[in-house]
Amino acid sequence: MKPIQSLLPAAHWCMKVSLFVVILFMQIPSIRVVDFTSWNDVLPFSYVLSALLLVCGGFLHKSTLTIFASAVLFLLTCYFIYQHFDMQLPLSWLIYLWPLSVALFYLANGNE
């Protein structure tokens, strides 16, 4: 059976929008009141902002914004996995695997 290639643009947009929604709902308790003097507030805010920039990068012809936003997402997701990892393999860090893989996908492919 052959894949349906015409659905690929819709799949890309679904991944971008769902990534933004997942990250927004994961970080919404942290970004309600942002204090820009604390790293504990700046990192979740930049995480949500880079997910929004990933969606906005899809509207542009060049994929520079998409690649930059996905690189920031990838690095912040790696940091959050490291922060939640405590040598026991808890389930709390598994939620970060999906944003990590989507960010790596767009880092490798851009807007294609």
ABEGO torsion letter per residue (X at the ends): XBBBAAAAAAAAAAAAAAAAAAAAAAAAAAAABBBAABAAAAAAAAAAAAAAAAAAAAABABAAAAAAAAAAAAAAAAAAAAAABAGAGBAAAAAAAAAAAAAAAAAAAEAX
